[in-house]
Amino acid sequence: MTALQHLAAGSRYLVQLAEADDFEIWRERARALVQSDVPPDRIVWVEPGGSGDLFASAGGAGQQRLPAPPADAPPVRANRRFVELARNALLHRDPERFALLYRLLWRLQTTPRIMEDGADPDIRRVEELAKAVRRDSHKMHAFVRFRLVESGEAGEEGEAGEHYVAWFEPEHHILRANAGFFMRRFANMRWSILTPAGSLHWDGATMQEGPPAQRADAPTGDPMEDLWRKYYASIFNPARLKVGAMLKEMPRKYWKNMPEAALIPELIAGAQKREAAMVEAGAMEFEERPNSLAGIERAIHQCRRCPIGLLDNRAVPGEGLKRSTLMVVGEQPGDQEDLAGKPFVGPSGQLLDSYLEQAGIDRKQTYVTNAVKHFKFVQRGKRRLHQSPTAKEIDICRWWLEGEREIVRPRVVLALGASAARSMLGKTVSISKARGEPHPLEDGSELWVTAHPSYLLRLDGEAKDKQERLFRADLAAVKERLEELAG
């Protein structure tokens, strides 16, 4: 009986898959069915351990149950977005995922741009499945904890007799898909990852799959865990604690496999008390402000008045003439400034130098500093991403900026950006409304406000051209005012 005769008779095709996570096999089967013009409602997809359909076509398992595509069948359409989503979505545990993906592939043949329709129910469901799988993989990368097992025999790779074993409970079929990640990351270790769905074993040269395991098959601890717990407690920062966000990223179900998790309740309970004590200690240490720039520099390195000072960074003091007519104030040090210990040495600083030179302002004759003395950031892998300081953090650090102004005694202060303007005025102002004119300060000096160079770096096209013209005009006005004061 031909495929068309099967369809006319109302028959269904049974597609039994040998593996629940094998995208290539599913794609091969799906391509053959599309080319044979078999609609989605005539196919029953069965993964390992599943049962078939009493009304599905009889025959052998796997490929033998599929109709042979005609020789002149057109190629199957599947764009990159579909393939990328399908690879992840197929790893989900939803038993309907195979049918869902085939239905979407079938629709792609007549509506090639359907993947652009974010409101389509099939596409939204596939995106949800793919997102859940990516999240599960992320959790596996983050929460697998290897524990040392003494095998008593020397291996060809790694230390003699060392074998590391981890237990993990994935929500979806992600074990094999993540084998390469752990193989690359722990290439020189001999390790096993045990899960209820299967296991992986790496001997330093080859990867092998094993049968499902039980939690009791994995070790419960090793001598290194006391050191790890001490390290975790030492890096726990109470000022950055957000319990809701932590539980979202590190659900309690993973805690039992993580040695440091036993410390979390105690650390959370004491976090507010510890933060208050750290901030109070910083405040009490500086009851009297130093009366020299060198003294301020020493003091800000010890300042813990706000949570930014509790991060893994160092204070960046101002730089320039001890007596200068012009003081330039930025927002805060960036990553490169934090590493160098000097203000405005990164991309923003290089751009500022270029514009100052164009305006005829010699940076060496100015005093350059920041409203906030420490780099505020959030860690993303190896990168430290800039975070804007809060109004409260700016106001707290204003104490140090006022000390610098008392010593440098500038007649003109140029504030770069809204944070710098707030630190000078004690209130938030609009750059567009405040720029282009002097604002008198209580000590007789005047404030000029313009954009921060980092803002210009983020723009392009007409918007960039417009803001660059405004920035040049602001610097030109400051230069003119400096010349008036000098005359």
C-alpha positions as CSV (number, residue, x, y, z in Angstrom):
1,M,0.0,0.0,0.0
2,T,1.4,3.4,-0.9
3,A,1.6,6.4,1.4
4,L,-1.4,8.0,-0.3
5,Q,-3.4,4.8,0.1
6,H,-2.6,4.7,3.8
7,L,-3.8,8.3,4.1
8,A,-7.0,7.6,2.2
9,A,-7.7,4.7,4.6
10,G,-7.2,7.0,7.6
11,S,-4.0,5.1,8.7
12,R,-1.4,6.6,11.0
13,Y,2.4,6.1,10.9
14,L,4.1,5.0,14.0
15,V,7.6,6.6,14.5
16,Q,9.5,5.0,17.3
17,L,12.6,6.9,18.4
18,A,15.6,5.0,19.9
19,E,16.7,8.0,22.0
20,A,14.7,10.8,23.6
21,D,17.4,13.4,22.9
22,D,18.6,12.5,19.4
23,F,17.8,15.5,17.2
24,E,19.5,14.2,14.1
25,I,17.4,11.0,14.1
26,W,14.2,13.0,14.6
27,R,15.2,15.4,11.8
28,E,15.8,12.5,9.4
29,R,12.4,10.9,10.2
30,A,10.6,14.3,9.9
31,R,12.2,15.1,6.6
32,A,11.2,11.8,5.1
33,L,7.6,12.3,6.3
34,V,7.4,15.9,5.0
35,Q,8.7,14.8,1.6
36,S,6.1,12.0,1.6
37,D,3.4,14.6,2.2
38,V,2.3,13.0,5.5
39,P,0.4,15.6,7.5
40,P,1.0,16.0,11.3
41,D,-2.3,14.4,12.3
42,R,-1.4,11.1,10.7
43,I,1.8,10.6,12.7
44,V,2.3,9.1,16.2
45,W,5.7,9.8,17.7
46,V,6.9,7.4,20.4
47,E,10.0,7.9,22.5
48,P,11.8,5.2,24.5
49,G,9.5,3.8,27.1
50,G,6.4,5.1,25.4
51,S,3.5,3.1,24.0
52,G,2.3,3.1,20.4
53,D,-1.1,3.8,18.8
54,L,-3.5,1.0,18.1
55,F,-4.5,2.7,14.9
56,A,-0.9,3.3,13.7
57,S,0.4,1.5,10.6
58,A,1.8,-1.9,11.2
59,G,5.4,-2.9,10.4
60,G,8.9,-2.9,11.8
61,A,10.2,-0.3,14.2
62,G,12.0,2.9,13.3
63,Q,12.7,3.7,9.7
64,Q,10.9,0.7,8.3
65,R,7.6,2.2,9.3
66,L,8.1,5.3,7.2
67,P,7.0,5.7,3.7
68,A,9.7,6.2,1.1
69,P,9.8,9.8,-0.3
70,P,9.3,10.1,-4.0
71,A,12.4,10.6,-6.1
72,D,11.3,14.1,-7.2
73,A,10.3,15.3,-3.7
74,P,11.4,18.9,-3.1
75,P,13.9,19.7,-0.4
76,V,12.5,20.4,3.1
77,R,12.5,24.1,4.2
78,A,13.9,24.8,7.7
79,N,15.6,28.0,8.5
80,R,18.3,28.5,11.1
81,R,16.0,29.9,13.8
82,F,13.8,26.8,13.6
83,V,16.8,24.4,13.8
84,E,18.3,26.2,16.8
85,L,15.0,26.3,18.7
86,A,14.2,22.7,17.7
87,R,17.6,21.4,19.0
88,N,16.9,22.7,22.5
89,A,13.1,22.1,22.5
90,L,13.6,18.4,21.6
91,L,15.5,17.9,24.9
92,H,12.4,18.9,26.9
93,R,10.5,16.1,28.7
94,D,7.2,17.2,27.2
95,P,5.9,14.1,25.4
96,E,4.2,16.3,22.8
97,R,7.4,18.0,21.7
98,F,8.0,15.7,18.7
99,A,4.5,16.3,17.3
100,L,4.8,20.0,18.0
101,L,8.1,20.4,16.1
102,Y,6.8,18.3,13.2
103,R,3.7,20.4,13.0
104,L,5.8,23.6,12.9
105,L,8.1,22.1,10.3
106,W,5.1,21.1,8.2
107,R,3.7,24.7,8.3
108,L,7.1,26.1,7.3
109,Q,6.8,24.4,3.9
110,T,3.9,26.7,3.0
111,T,4.6,29.7,5.2
112,P,8.4,30.2,5.2
113,R,8.3,33.3,7.4
114,I,6.2,31.9,10.1
115,M,9.1,31.9,12.5
116,E,8.9,35.7,12.6
117,D,5.4,35.5,14.1
118,G,6.1,35.7,17.9
119,A,2.4,35.5,18.6
120,D,1.9,32.1,16.9
121,P,0.9,29.5,19.6
122,D,3.2,26.8,18.1
123,I,6.2,29.1,18.0
124,R,5.6,30.4,21.5
125,R,5.3,26.9,22.9
126,V,8.6,25.8,21.2
127,E,10.3,28.9,22.6
128,E,9.0,28.0,26.1
129,L,10.4,24.5,25.8
130,A,13.8,25.7,24.5
131,K,14.0,28.3,27.3
132,A,13.3,25.7,29.9
133,V,16.0,23.4,28.5
134,R,18.6,26.3,28.4
135,R,17.8,27.1,32.0
136,D,18.2,23.5,33.0
137,S,21.6,23.4,31.3
138,H,22.6,26.5,33.0
139,K,21.7,25.0,36.4
140,M,23.8,21.9,35.6
141,H,26.8,24.0,34.7
142,A,26.4,26.0,37.9
143,F,25.4,23.4,40.5
144,V,27.3,20.2,39.6
145,R,29.7,19.6,42.5
146,F,32.4,17.0,42.1
147,R,33.6,15.1,45.2
148,L,36.8,13.2,45.4
149,V,36.8,9.4,45.5
150,E,40.0,7.5,46.3
151,S,40.2,4.7,43.8
152,G,43.6,3.4,45.1
153,E,45.0,3.0,41.6
154,A,47.0,5.5,39.6
155,G,45.3,6.7,36.4
156,E,47.0,7.8,33.2
157,E,45.5,11.2,33.6
158,G,45.5,13.5,36.6
159,E,46.7,12.6,40.1
160,A,47.2,9.0,41.1
161,G,44.1,7.4,42.4
162,E,41.9,10.5,42.1
163,H,38.4,10.2,40.6
164,Y,35.7,12.8,41.1
165,V,32.0,12.0,41.2
166,A,29.0,14.3,41.0
167,W,25.3,13.8,41.4
168,F,22.7,15.9,39.5
169,E,19.0,15.6,38.9
170,P,18.2,17.3,35.5
171,E,14.6,18.2,34.7
172,H,15.0,17.5,31.0
173,H,17.1,15.3,28.6
174,I,20.2,17.5,28.9
175,L,22.9,15.0,30.1
176,R,24.5,14.1,26.8
177,A,24.0,17.5,25.3
178,N,26.2,19.0,28.1
179,A,28.9,16.3,28.0
180,G,31.2,18.5,25.9
181,F,31.0,21.4,28.4
182,F,32.3,19.3,31.2
183,M,34.8,17.5,29.1
184,R,36.4,20.8,28.1
185,R,36.1,22.4,31.5
186,F,37.5,19.4,33.4
187,A,39.7,17.9,30.7
188,N,42.5,16.9,33.1
189,M,40.3,15.2,35.7
190,R,38.9,11.8,35.8
191,W,35.2,12.2,36.6
192,S,31.7,10.8,36.5
193,I,28.4,12.6,36.5
194,L,25.6,10.4,37.9
195,T,21.9,11.2,37.2
196,P,18.6,9.2,37.5
197,A,18.5,9.2,33.6
198,G,22.0,8.0,32.9
199,S,25.6,8.8,33.6
200,L,28.8,10.1,32.0
201,H,32.3,8.9,32.6
202,W,35.5,10.7,31.5
203,D,38.9,9.2,32.0
204,G,40.9,12.1,30.5
205,A,40.9,10.7,27.0
206,T,37.5,9.1,26.2
207,M,33.9,9.7,27.2
208,Q,31.6,6.8,28.0
209,E,27.9,6.7,28.8
210,G,26.6,4.6,31.6
211,P,23.2,3.5,33.1
212,P,21.0,5.5,35.4
213,A,22.2,5.8,39.0
214,Q,20.8,6.5,42.4
215,R,21.7,9.3,44.9
216,A,23.3,6.7,47.1
217,D,25.8,5.8,44.4
218,A,27.5,9.2,44.7
219,P,29.7,10.2,47.6
220,T,28.3,12.6,50.2
221,G,31.5,14.6,51.0
222,D,35.2,14.8,50.9
223,P,38.1,16.5,52.8
224,M,38.1,19.6,50.5
225,E,34.6,20.6,51.5
226,D,35.5,22.3,54.7
227,L,38.0,24.5,52.8
228,W,35.3,25.3,50.2
229,R,32.8,26.2,52.9
230,K,35.3,28.6,54.5
231,Y,36.0,30.2,51.2
232,Y,32.3,30.6,50.4
233,A,31.7,32.2,53.7
234,S,34.6,34.6,53.2
235,I,33.4,35.9,49.8
236,F,29.7,36.1,50.9
237,N,28.9,39.8,50.5
238,P,25.9,40.8,52.8
239,A,25.6,44.2,51.0
240,R,24.7,42.5,47.7
241,L,22.3,39.9,49.1
242,K,18.9,39.6,47.4
243,V,17.2,36.5,48.7
244,G,14.5,36.4,46.0
245,A,17.0,36.7,43.2
246,M,19.2,34.1,44.8
247,L,16.5,31.6,45.1
248,K,15.4,32.1,41.5
249,E,18.9,31.5,40.3
250,M,19.8,28.8,42.8
251,P,16.5,26.9,43.8
252,R,16.6,24.9,47.0
253,K,16.3,21.6,45.2
254,Y,20.0,21.9,44.3
255,W,21.2,22.8,47.7
256,K,21.6,19.2,48.9
257,N,24.4,18.6,46.3
258,M,26.3,21.8,47.2
259,P,28.6,21.9,50.3
260,E,28.3,25.6,50.7
261,A,24.5,25.5,50.8
262,A,24.5,24.4,54.4
263,L,25.9,27.9,55.3
264,I,23.2,29.9,53.4
265,P,20.5,30.1,56.0
266,E,22.9,31.3,58.7
267,L,24.6,33.8,56.3
268,I,21.2,35.2,55.2
269,A,20.1,35.5,58.8
270,G,23.1,37.5,59.7
271,A,23.5,39.5,56.5
272,Q,21.7,42.7,57.5
273,K,23.5,42.8,60.9
274,R,26.9,42.2,59.2
275,E,26.3,44.9,56.6
276,A,25.2,47.5,59.2
277,A,28.3,46.7,61.2
278,M,30.6,47.0,58.2
279,V,29.1,50.4,57.2
280,E,29.1,51.6,60.7
281,A,32.8,50.7,61.1
282,G,33.6,52.6,57.9
283,A,31.7,55.7,59.1
284,M,33.2,55.7,62.6
285,E,36.7,55.6,61.2
286,F,36.3,58.9,59.3
287,E,34.6,61.2,61.7
288,E,37.0,64.0,60.7
289,R,37.8,64.6,57.0
290,P,41.5,64.8,56.0
291,N,42.7,68.2,55.0
292,S,45.0,67.1,52.2
293,L,44.6,65.2,48.9
294,A,47.0,62.6,50.1
295,G,45.0,62.1,53.3
296,I,41.7,61.8,51.3
297,E,43.4,59.2,49.0
298,R,44.4,57.1,52.0
299,A,41.0,57.5,53.6
300,I,38.8,56.5,50.6
301,H,40.7,53.2,50.3
302,Q,39.3,52.3,53.7
303,C,35.9,53.9,53.3
304,R,32.9,51.5,53.7
305,R,30.2,54.0,54.1
306,C,28.1,52.6,51.3
307,P,27.8,49.1,49.8
308,I,29.9,49.9,46.7
309,G,33.0,50.1,49.0
310,L,32.3,46.5,50.1
311,L,32.7,45.1,46.5
312,D,35.9,43.6,45.2
313,N,37.4,46.8,44.0
314,R,39.6,49.6,45.1
315,A,39.1,53.3,45.5
316,V,40.3,55.6,42.7
317,P,41.4,59.1,43.9
318,G,41.3,62.3,41.9
319,E,44.3,63.3,39.8
320,G,45.8,66.6,38.7
321,L,46.9,70.0,40.1
322,K,46.5,70.6,43.8
323,R,45.3,74.1,42.9
324,S,43.4,74.3,39.6
325,T,40.9,76.7,38.1
326,L,39.0,73.8,36.5
327,M,37.8,70.6,38.2
328,V,36.3,67.9,36.0
329,V,33.9,65.5,37.8
330,G,32.7,62.2,36.3
331,E,30.3,59.6,37.7
332,Q,32.6,56.8,39.0
333,P,35.7,54.8,38.0
334,G,35.1,52.1,35.4
335,D,36.7,48.6,35.1
336,Q,40.0,50.0,33.6
337,E,40.2,52.9,36.1
338,D,39.7,50.4,38.9
339,L,42.6,48.3,37.6
340,A,44.9,51.2,37.0
341,G,43.9,53.2,40.1
342,K,43.6,56.4,38.0
343,P,40.5,58.3,36.8
344,F,39.5,58.5,33.1
345,V,42.1,56.1,31.5
346,G,39.6,53.9,29.7
347,P,37.6,54.5,26.5
348,S,35.6,57.4,28.0
349,G,38.8,59.0,29.3
350,Q,40.5,58.8,26.0
351,L,37.5,60.4,24.3
352,L,37.4,63.1,26.9
353,D,41.1,63.9,26.4
354,S,40.4,64.2,22.6
355,Y,37.6,66.7,23.1
356,L,39.4,68.7,25.7
357,E,42.4,69.0,23.4
358,Q,40.0,70.2,20.6
359,A,38.6,72.8,22.9
360,G,42.0,74.0,23.9
361,I,41.8,72.8,27.5
362,D,44.9,71.2,28.9
363,R,44.0,68.2,31.1
364,K,47.3,68.4,32.9
365,Q,46.2,71.9,34.1
366,T,43.0,70.5,35.6
367,Y,41.9,68.3,38.5
368,V,39.9,65.2,37.4
369,T,37.9,63.1,39.8
370,N,34.6,61.2,40.2
371,A,31.5,61.7,42.2
372,V,31.8,58.1,43.5
373,K,35.2,56.8,44.3
374,H,34.7,53.0,43.9
375,F,33.6,51.0,40.8
376,K,30.1,49.7,41.1
377,F,29.6,46.5,39.0
378,V,27.9,43.2,38.7
379,Q,29.9,40.1,37.9
380,R,29.0,38.2,34.7
381,G,31.4,35.4,34.2
382,K,34.8,36.9,33.9
383,R,33.4,40.4,33.1
384,R,32.5,43.2,35.5
385,L,29.6,45.1,34.1
386,H,29.1,48.7,35.1
387,Q,26.1,49.6,37.3
388,S,25.0,53.2,37.9
389,P,25.3,54.3,41.6
390,T,22.1,55.1,43.4
391,A,21.2,58.6,44.6
392,K,22.0,57.6,48.1
393,E,25.4,56.3,47.2
394,I,26.2,59.5,45.3
395,D,25.1,61.6,48.3
396,I,27.2,59.5,50.7
397,C,30.3,59.9,48.6
398,R,29.7,63.6,48.2
399,W,31.5,64.1,51.5
400,W,34.8,63.1,49.8
401,L,34.1,65.3,46.7
402,E,33.5,68.3,49.0
403,G,36.8,67.6,50.7
404,E,38.6,67.7,47.3
405,R,36.9,71.0,46.3
406,E,37.9,72.6,49.6
407,I,41.6,71.7,48.9
408,V,41.7,72.3,45.1
409,R,39.5,75.4,45.2
410,P,38.4,75.4,41.5
411,R,36.6,78.4,40.1
412,V,34.8,76.3,37.5
413,V,33.5,72.7,38.0
414,L,32.6,70.7,34.9
415,A,30.1,67.9,35.8
416,L,30.1,65.0,33.2
417,G,26.6,63.4,33.4
418,A,23.6,63.4,35.8
419,S,25.4,61.6,38.6
420,A,28.2,64.1,38.7
421,A,25.7,67.0,38.6
422,R,23.8,65.5,41.5
423,S,26.9,65.2,43.5
424,M,27.5,68.9,43.1
425,L,24.0,70.2,43.5
426,G,22.6,67.7,45.9
427,K,19.6,67.0,43.6
428,T,18.9,65.3,40.3
429,V,18.9,67.6,37.2
430,S,18.2,67.2,33.5
431,I,21.3,67.5,31.4
432,S,19.4,69.0,28.5
433,K,18.0,71.7,30.7
434,A,21.1,72.4,32.8
435,R,23.8,72.4,30.1
436,G,25.1,75.6,28.4
437,E,25.0,78.0,31.3
438,P,26.8,78.4,34.7
439,H,25.2,77.4,38.0
440,P,26.5,79.3,41.0
441,L,27.8,77.2,43.9
442,E,27.8,78.1,47.6
443,D,31.6,78.7,47.7
444,G,31.5,81.3,44.9
445,S,32.6,78.9,42.1
446,E,30.3,77.9,39.3
447,L,29.1,74.6,37.9
448,W,28.8,73.7,34.2
449,V,27.0,70.6,33.2
450,T,27.4,68.4,30.1
451,A,27.0,64.7,29.1
452,H,29.4,62.0,30.1
453,P,31.7,60.8,27.3
454,S,30.5,57.2,27.8
455,Y,27.1,58.4,26.6
456,L,28.6,59.5,23.3
457,L,30.3,56.1,22.9
458,R,26.9,54.4,23.0
459,L,25.4,56.4,20.2
460,D,25.6,56.3,16.4
461,G,24.2,58.0,13.4
462,E,22.4,61.3,13.6
463,A,22.0,61.1,17.4
464,K,25.7,60.7,17.8
465,D,26.4,63.7,15.5
466,K,24.0,65.9,17.4
467,Q,25.3,65.0,20.9
468,E,28.9,65.5,19.8
469,R,28.1,69.0,18.6
470,L,26.5,69.8,21.9
471,F,29.4,68.3,23.8
472,R,31.9,70.4,21.8
473,A,29.8,73.5,22.4
474,D,29.7,72.9,26.1
475,L,33.5,72.5,26.3
476,A,34.0,75.6,24.2
477,A,31.8,77.6,26.6
478,V,33.8,76.4,29.5
479,K,37.0,77.3,27.8
480,E,35.7,80.8,27.1
481,R,34.7,81.2,30.7
482,L,38.1,80.1,31.9
483,E,39.7,82.7,29.7
484,E,37.4,85.4,31.1
485,L,38.3,84.4,34.7
486,A,42.0,84.4,33.8
487,G,41.8,87.9,32.3
